[in-house]
Amino acid sequence: MKGVFMNIYKVLEGDFKCQAVCNTSPFYMTKDVTSGPPKEGCAYTLKNYVDEYAASWCGGMIFFLIYLICLWCSSCSTITHTGAEANEFTNKDGTNDKGGKDAN
């Protein structure tokens, strides 16, 4: 057997040492028979894995979302004026400088 599902079974049986998602059979699908019978189904193993690492993944996602919100807020606050306001500058004495060629 080849294909995507077979690759998924290889990962599940290799990394998590479990067999089948719903019902456990007495043999692995991708491992040799000499490795012995599977101890449990992958549903329980995957649930335990998610329970163990969910908090750290959620913390990372919350940090990333806060970072994106800060980045978005800072980029929105730096938007410059367009049109006539874009060519106005304030001099040190408080007068408006319209810019242009005859500014000096």
ABEGO torsion letter per residue (X at the ends): XBEAAAAAAAAAAAAAGBBEAABBBABBAABBAAAEBBABBAAAAAAAAAAAAAAAAAAAAAAAAAAAAAAAAAAAAABBBBEAAAABBBBAAGBBBAEEAAAX
